[in-house]
Amino acid sequence: MKVLRVLAFLLALCAAVSCDFMRTVAGRPTSAQIGQMLAEKEEREARARQEEEMRAEQERQRIYLADSLAAVEALSEIDFIKLKDLNVHINTPLPALYNVVLGAFSSAENAEKLVATVKAAGYEASPYQYRNGKTGVVACSSDSFVQLGKSFAKLREEKFCPAEAWVLVNE
């Protein structure tokens, strides 16, 4: 009976005394300390996420710069001719500012075959008509100089792309 009273007293004492007191007696962290540790952990994780996002953004910028430099390097080897400098007249409007000219054909059928070949390889291509009756073929048309460089570099690796391919600037 005496043991029961002591246990009841200890139980009442535990209920009356806060958990933090018991944690302190047991050498454990208090609620405030646990809250502070959780806040510090969340802050470290947030900083780690920010650092990872910054590294990812730097990598995206590095790749973009490398792609841009490769495009400029590829474009340095290309002949650019402005439409107004050519002594020809075109009946069909060109699709964009920069157009890679793959060839001109007396036969519209041959031009269409090249267009089909270029499209089958995954590139955009279209024919255009000269007033003299010839049909030209343009591919990788773009209003972006950088995009033109990227596309032209890939296009040059294709078997159907002639070494004499050039860029017609639609000005």
C-alpha positions in Angstrom: 0.0 0.0 0.0 2.9 2.3 0.8 4.4 1.6 -2.5 1.2 2.4 -4.2 1.0 5.8 -2.5 4.6 6.6 -3.5 3.8 5.7 -7.1 0.7 7.8 -7.1 2.6 10.7 -5.6 5.3 10.4 -8.3 2.7 10.1 -11.0 1.0 13.2 -9.7 4.3 15.0 -9.4 5.2 14.1 -13.0 1.8 15.4 -14.2 2.2 18.6 -12.3 5.8 19.3 -13.4 6.4 20.3 -17.0 7.9 17.9 -19.6 10.8 20.4 -20.0 11.7 19.9 -16.3 11.8 16.2 -16.7 13.8 16.5 -20.0 16.3 18.7 -18.2 16.6 16.2 -15.3 17.1 13.4 -17.8 19.7 15.5 -19.7 17.6 15.8 -22.8 16.9 19.0 -24.9 13.9 21.1 -23.9 11.0 22.1 -26.3 12.7 25.4 -27.0 16.0 23.8 -27.8 14.3 21.3 -30.1 12.4 24.1 -31.9 15.7 26.0 -32.3 17.5 22.9 -33.7 14.6 22.3 -36.2 14.7 25.9 -37.3 18.5 25.7 -37.8 18.1 22.5 -39.8 15.5 24.0 -42.0 17.7 27.1 -42.6 20.6 24.8 -43.6 18.4 22.9 -46.0 17.1 26.1 -47.5 20.7 27.4 -48.0 21.6 24.0 -49.6 18.7 24.3 -52.0 19.6 27.9 -52.9 23.2 26.8 -53.6 22.1 23.9 -55.7 19.8 26.2 -57.7 22.7 28.7 -58.2 24.9 25.8 -59.4 22.2 24.6 -61.8 21.7 28.2 -63.2 25.5 28.6 -63.6 25.6 25.3 -65.5 22.7 26.4 -67.8 24.5 29.7 -68.5 27.7 27.9 -69.2 26.0 25.6 -71.7 24.2 28.5 -73.3 27.5 30.4 -73.7 29.2 27.3 -75.1 26.3 26.8 -77.6 26.4 30.5 -78.6 30.2 30.4 -79.1 29.8 27.2 -81.2 27.1 28.9 -83.3 29.2 32.0 -83.9 32.2 29.8 -84.8 30.0 27.8 -87.3 28.7 31.0 -88.8 32.1 32.5 -89.3 32.6 30.0 -92.1 29.4 30.7 -93.9 28.8 33.0 -96.9 26.1 35.5 -96.2 24.4 37.2 -99.1 21.6 39.8 -98.7 18.6 39.3 -100.9 18.9 42.9 -102.1 22.5 42.3 -103.3 21.4 39.4 -105.5 20.5 40.2 -109.0 17.5 38.0 -108.9 13.8 38.4 -108.1 12.0 35.9 -105.9 8.2 35.3 -106.3 7.8 33.4 -103.1 8.3 35.1 -99.7 11.1 33.7 -97.7 10.1 32.2 -94.3 12.5 34.2 -92.1 15.3 36.7 -91.9 18.1 34.1 -92.2 17.6 31.2 -94.7 20.1 28.4 -95.5 20.1 27.9 -99.2 20.7 24.3 -100.2 20.4 24.7 -103.9 18.4 26.0 -106.9 16.9 23.7 -109.5 15.6 24.0 -113.0 13.1 21.2 -112.2 10.6 21.9 -109.4 10.3 18.2 -109.0 14.0 17.9 -108.0 13.6 20.8 -105.5 10.6 19.0 -104.0 12.7 15.8 -103.6 15.4 17.7 -101.7 12.7 19.4 -99.5 11.3 15.9 -98.7 14.8 14.6 -97.9 15.5 17.5 -95.6 12.2 17.2 -93.8 12.7 13.5 -93.4 16.0 14.2 -91.6 14.0 16.4 -89.1 14.7 19.9 -90.5 12.3 22.5 -91.7 12.6 23.1 -95.4 10.6 24.9 -98.1 10.9 25.7 -101.8 10.8 29.2 -103.2 10.4 30.4 -106.7 12.7 32.6 -108.7 11.1 34.7 -111.4 13.3 33.0 -114.0 11.5 29.7 -113.3 14.1 28.1 -111.1 13.1 26.7 -107.7 15.4 27.2 -104.7 15.4 25.2 -101.5 15.9 26.8 -98.1 16.2 25.1 -94.7 16.6 26.0 -91.1 15.1 29.4 -91.6 15.3 31.6 -88.5 15.0 35.1 -87.3 17.6 34.4 -84.6 21.3 34.6 -85.6 22.3 32.2 -82.8 19.6 29.7 -83.7 20.8 29.8 -87.3 24.3 29.0 -86.2 23.2 26.0 -84.2 20.9 24.7 -87.0 23.5 25.3 -89.7 26.2 23.4 -87.8 23.9 20.4 -87.5 22.7 20.7 -91.1 26.3 20.7 -92.4 26.8 17.2 -91.0 24.0 15.8 -93.1 24.9 14.0 -96.4 22.3 16.0 -98.4 23.8 19.4 -97.4 26.1 20.6 -100.1 29.4 22.2 -99.2 28.4 25.3 -101.1 25.3 25.9 -98.8 25.0 29.6 -97.9 22.8 31.9 -96.0 20.3 34.2 -97.7 19.6 37.3 -95.5 16.0 38.4 -96.3 16.5 42.2 -96.1 
